[in-house]
Amino acid sequence: MSLFDKVIMVDWSGGNDRGPRPKKDAIWACVAGEAPVYLRNRALAEDWIGTEIAACEGRVLIGFDFPFGYPDGFAEAVTGQADPLALWAWFEARVEDSPKANNRFDLAGELNRQFDGVGPFWGNALAREIADLPRKGRARQGHGLRETRAAEAAAKGAFACWQMSGAGSVGGQAMMGLPVLARLRVRFGAAAWPFEPWREARVVLAEVWPSLIAPQVAQAQAVGEIKDAAQVRVLAGKIAGLSEAVLAAMLDVTEPRALREGWILGLGREADFECWD
């Protein structure tokens, strides 16, 4: 494999335990060259990822399909630091998570209270009302933050990280995923891409978006295969098959806003994924 000895892709979920039977809209993961794995909740997923990292003596690249950062200004407003990794630590200290329940909606309302107006977070999947968390995005106003990062603006069809429920609720996935990344980063000395240098790190955590290669996934999806499983399987194989030069070029992000907000691996270089089958 180019640059890395093991490539792992993870399709994340912000919801509760999905039960023992493999199903869509759950957590799926895949080591390049192996079969996809169904992980029914985040605790099991974190354990599985840690085991896979520990079992590899070489370098590991792990991709997660949720935003690693927020639009400019959010991290500093919340933590007092512009550093997005300070925000990772902030979430890790405050997110309460178990297989059957978590506090993501209450935390979104708490965050909204730190800003003027209404928002930026929206979407409540619970029956009870949550103070300062509007159910609809159009109810927000005057919070002073961009709707999207530079990455979403460049990725056609990508959803904003403020949405906490409903189709495309990557906001919930990010809020429930960043604490896991924070722990993996500390435990394994991992580099958080693109915020930290990646070339000397044994473990690199990277943001991915399977829809970037949607045509290839559709073509490769087997009859009866769950789409989430196909996505991690195909994306892991594609990234593992890239040449060292191409993958390094994807990882060498220098645009200032991307370094503050995060970026999607391969965004703008989609043609590179079509160079091999």
N, C-alpha and C positions, 0 to 999 in steps of 0.2 A: 504494500500500500504506500502511496506517496505521502511523505512527511510524517504520517502517523501509522502506528502499528495496529491500532484498533479505532474504527469509526463507529459511533453509536448515534442513532437518531431517535428522538423521543417526541411523540405526539401527546401533548399534555391535556389535562382537564382540571377545571376549577370546581367541579361538582363533588358530590359525595360518593361513597363506595358504590360500585356498579354491579356487584354480585359476582358469583363464581363463573358464570357462563360468559364467554367472550362476546362482546357486542360493540357497536359503533359508539362514537362520542365518549369514549373512555380513554384511558392511558394505554398507548401501545408503544413499544420500543423495539429496536432492531440493531443488532451488531451486523455490520456489513458482511455478507456471505453466509449469514445464518437466518433461521426462520424468525419472523416477528414474534414478540412476546406480549401477551395480554397481562396488564397489571391493574387490578381492580380498584386500587386506591393509592394515594400519594405516599403513604408510609411504606407500602410494599415497593413502590417504584423507587423511592429513595434508597431503600435497602438493596434492591436489585442493581441499581446504578453503582452504588458503592462497591458491591461485590465484583462487578465487571471491571471497575477501575483497579481494584486491588489485585485482581487476577492477572493483570497485564503488566509485564515488566518494562514495556516500552512506552511510547507516547500514545495518548488517547485524545481524540477529538469527539466531543459530545454536543450534538445540536438539539435545541429545545424550541418548539414552535410557539413561543410567546415573546412579547417585547421585553427586552432587557433594560429598557429605560423609558422615560416619559418625555414629552415635549419640553423644550428649554424653559427653565424657570421653576419647574415643579419641585425638583430635588432640593434646590436652595430654599424655596419657600417652606418646605416641610422640615428639613433637617438643619438649615442654616449653612449648608455646604452645597456647592454646585456639583460635587463629586457624586455620580450616580451610584457608586458603591456604598456611600453613606446611606442612601435610600434603601439599598438591599438590607443593610444592617438594621435600619429602622423597621422595616417590615418583619424581619426575622424576630425582632424583640416583641412585636405586637400582634402578629397573626396567631390566632388560636385555631388549631386544626386537629381534627380527628376523622376517622373514616366516615362517621355518620353526621357530622356537623362542623361548621367553621364560622368565623365571625367576619367574613369578607364584606357583607353588606353593611353591617354596623360600622366597620372600619372605614368604608367608603363615605358614609355619612359624617363620621368624625373628621375625615380629611376635608370634606366639602366645607365644614364650618371654619376652616382656616383661611378661606378665600372670600373675597367680596362677592356680592350677587348670589347666584345659585349655580352650583356645579363645582368642578367640572365633571365629576362622576355622575352616572345615571344608570338606572336599571335595578329593579328590586324584584327578585323571584319569590320572595316570601309573602305569605298572606298578610302579615302585620305590616303596618306602615313603619318606616324608619325616618326619623327626623333628618331633614336636610338632604335626603337622597331621593330625587325625583324619579318617578317610574318612566318618564318619557324624556328623551334627549332634548326635545324642543322646549322643555320647561327651563332649561338652563340659560343663564344670561349674566354678563358682567363679571365673570370670574377672572378674566384677564389672561388666560392661557390659550395657546394654539390648540386647535382641534386635533391635529396630527403631528407626528414627528416627520422629519425629512424622509425617513424610510417609507412610511405609509403614503406620503405624497408621491413617491416614485414607484410604488408597488400597486398597480391597478387592481382594485378589488380588496385591498387590505382594510381591515377595520381599525378604528381608533381605539386607543387603550383605555378610554374613559368608560366604555360600555361594560356593565357588570352582569347583565343577564340577557337572555334571548339569543337568537342566531348571531354568531360572530362576536360573542362576548369575550373577547381576548383580555378585557380588563380584569375579569375574574380569574382567568388563567394566570395572568401575570402576577396578580396579588398573591395567589396561592403557590406560585412557582418561585418567585424571587427568594423567599426564605429558604427553600431547598437549595437554590444556587449558592446562597450565602454560606450555608453549612458545608456544601461540597467544596467550595473555594477554600475555606479554612482547613477542612479535614485533609485535603490532598494538595494544598498549595497551588490550586488551579488558577490559571489566568482567565479573567473575565474579558472576553473579546467583545468589542474592540477597545475597551477602556484600558487594558493593560497589555504590555508587550507579550506576544505569543510565541516567538521563535525559540526561546529557551525553556519554556514551560513544558513539563511532562504531560500535564492535563490542561486542555483548553475547552472552555465552555463557550459555545457560540449560538447566536440566535439564527434560526432557520424559518423558512416559510414554505411548506410543501407545495402550495399552489403555484410557486415559481416554476415548477416542472409539471403542472397539471396535465399537459398532453401526453407526456411520457408515462405518467402514472396511469392514466386512462388506458393507454395502449398495453401496459404491462399487467394490469389488474386481472387476476385469474377469475374464472367463473365462480361465484359464491364467496370470493374473498372480500372481507370487510375493507372498505376504502381506507380507513385509518391505518390498517395493517399494511396495505399496499403502499401507502405513502411513505411510511418509515422504511420499508424494505427497498423501494426504488431509490429514495433519496440517499440512504446509506450507501447503496451500491454505486450511485452516480458520483458522490463525493469521494468515496474510496478509490474510484477509478480515475480521478483527475490526475494529470501529471503534477509533479512537484511545482513546476513553474506556474501553472494555472492556479492551483490551490493557494500558493503563496501570494499570487496577485490578488486573489479574492480576499485574503486575510489582511493584506497590507492596506488598510483603510486609513486615509489621512485627512479627509474632509472634516473640518473642525466641528460642525454641528453633529455629524455622525459620531464623533468621538465623545460628545457630551450626551447624546440621546440613545445611542445604540444603532445598529445597522443589521440588515438581513444578509447573511452569507450568500454570495452569488448574485445579489441584486444588481442589475445593470450588465451582468455577464451571463445572461440566460443561455446564450448561444453556446457557451462552453459545455453545457450539460448535454448538448446534442451531438457532440463530437465522437461519441462512442455508444455502443449498445451492449 
